[in-house]
Amino acid sequence: MSLVKSLNSGVSGLRAFQTKMDVIGNNIANVETAGYKSSSVTFAEMMSERLGRAGGGGDSSPQLSNQVGLGVRVSSISRDFSQGAMQSTGRSTDLAIEGEGYFMVSDGGENLMTRAGNFVFNKDGMLVDQAGRSVQGYIADSAGNILGGGTAEDVRIDFENVLPPKKTDNVTLAGNLNAGTSVSKVLQAQSGFTTATGDNATASTPINDLSQTLTDLSAGDVISFDVTLNDGTTATISHTYSAGDTVGDMINSFNSGLTSAEGQLSLIDGMMNLRSATMGDSELDISNVSVTGAGDINFPGLQTIQEGQTNTQTMSTTVYDDLGQAHSLMLEFTQVGTNEWQYDARFLDGETITSGASGTVTFDELGQLSSDDMLNMTFDPGRGASTSSFSVNLGDSQTGTRFTQYAGSNSAKVISQDGYTQGQLIDVAIDGAGQVQGIYDNGNSTVLAQLALAQVQNQNGLEMVGSGLFRATSAAGEMFVNTADSFAGTAINSGSLEGSNVDLAKEFTNMITSQRAYQSNARVITTSDEMLTEAVNLKR
């Protein structure tokens, strides 16, 4: 009977809109639930009953199907996976995903997915959710490298972790050396050292091959002279000859008797130069040149060719040996020519620099570095540490910072060095790629782990299992597990939680329309009941 059909249609409407109210109520109840995704209901007409065909006579008459529906049913309950608002919490282990993806958590037997990132470290150093499930990720190797895309595992941090010391390999300088001031006093030979062929001597020229060597020197002969220093005192410097010694060997011996602050000798175009490295007027002088032994050298006399105040830029840093012991390094650049600077390195605690302690750097007419941009030094740290070498880099090509010589102020300084002493882990931080950075009490940090994220082809195919957790099903399609920085447009915000994406205004509107629809379907039932009563009364 058709009245029974209308009763059934009304009942189906009550059921459908009761389901919608259940969904609306659940959405409103979870308006403050972290990572919650709102649901919505769609309806579909139930099967129809064909009553017959309507139409005119003849084969060409239009034929219409006369059908009546039998009610409504819930077609689907789907979720809105749009981004929820970021809510700041200030806790470093509260994490929110910006973009697509899910955190992966495991209870030891099954991996589940969630957008709720309210995690904590437990007593064992495991990063877990509020129910104790372990957050999944990738563990870094000893160098802090992460290989994403492999099998994710529990993220566990050893809070007793100690970062071993690292010796300094690179010291980087940047800034400007002032090209506009005068240079220091220079004493230079009136006539230079030459070879028998008349060529200027070089550092590799044997002493006995000099045209100034009147009688060949023998092993044990001593060349010496007195140097009057700026403070008025006199120092005697000497070289004891050994077979095959060169001009460079002789100058190195002379320099070993002087500190970089007192002055240094060098050979330029065959001429021996003694250069002051002291601010103010220079009083350097050389006297009493002599050779003790069988040999004899006509040592060129020296004269002042340039005098003035020293243009010096001093900078310092701390370098570390392989045991993590700190050593205070001072670098001093002194202008010795229009585009030439002498550098001198020394350790404030007296450690010996065995090579690379001094040299020169040059610039072109545009103030750009024209000599090698790397100065190599080796020193003996002592205190049980091994001999250590490091490079002083003049500028940093990776960041574009330069080491220049322009007219202006001296601004050159040490901008970085890559060594450090041993460090104890004191805290962790999580960056936008989900990398768990260990922070140590020596001021350094290193990557300890990286969180894994999962993405699926069809999010509405995920099965909700409660507590903001989802289980991947075949309807969700293929799952992709990797790190946040491997997924385009995805990042992790530390110190925030993703809020619910429930729109209260929309939910209240849906609640009003659902209430009216429910009332209307109830009225269909009561009206059909009254009509059925009237039909029954016809028999009286």
Sequence and secondary structure as in RCSB ss.txt:
>XXXX:A:sequence
MSLVKSLNSGVSGLRAFQTKMDVIGNNIANVETAGYKSSSVTFAEMMSERLGRAGGGGDSSPQLSNQVGLGVRVS
SISRDFSQGAMQSTGRSTDLAIEGEGYFMVSDGGENLMTRAGNFVFNKDGMLVDQAGRSVQGYIADSAGNILGGG
TAEDVRIDFENVLPPKKTDNVTLAGNLNAGTSVSKVLQAQSGFTTATGDNATASTPINDLSQTLTDLSAGDVISF
DVTLNDGTTATISHTYSAGDTVGDMINSFNSGLTSAEGQLSLIDGMMNLRSATMGDSELDISNVSVTGAGDINFP
GLQTIQEGQTNTQTMSTTVYDDLGQAHSLMLEFTQVGTNEWQYDARFLDGETITSGASGTVTFDELGQLSSDDML
NMTFDPGRGASTSSFSVNLGDSQTGTRFTQYAGSNSAKVISQDGYTQGQLIDVAIDGAGQVQGIYDNGNSTVLAQ
LALAQVQNQNGLEMVGSGLFRATSAAGEMFVNTADSFAGTAINSGSLEGSNVDLAKEFTNMITSQRAYQSNARVI
TTSDEMLTEAVNLKR
>XXXX:A:secstr
 HHHHHHHHHHHHHHHHHHHHHHHHHHHHTTT TT   EEEEEEE  EEEEEEE  SSTTS  EEEEEE  EEEE
EEEE      EEE   TTEEEEESS EEEEE SS EEEES EE EE TTSBEE TT  EEEEEE  TTS   TTS
  EE B  TT EE  B   EEEEEEEEE SS    EEEESS  BBTTS B  TTSBGGGBTTEEE   TT EEEE
EEE TTS EEEEEEE  TT BHHHHHHHHHHTS TTT EEEEETTEEEEE  SSS    EEEEEEEESS EE   
 EEEEE     EEEEEEEEE TT  EEEEEEEEEEEETTEEEEEEEETT  EEEE SEEEEEB TTSBB S SEE
EEEEE  TT   EEEEEEESBTTTTB EEEESS    EEEEE  B  EEEEEEEE TT EEEEEETTS EEEEEE
E EEEES GGG EEEETTEEE  GGG  EEEE GGGSTT EEEETEEE     HHHHHHHHHHHHHHHHHHHHHH
HHHHHHHHHHHHTT 
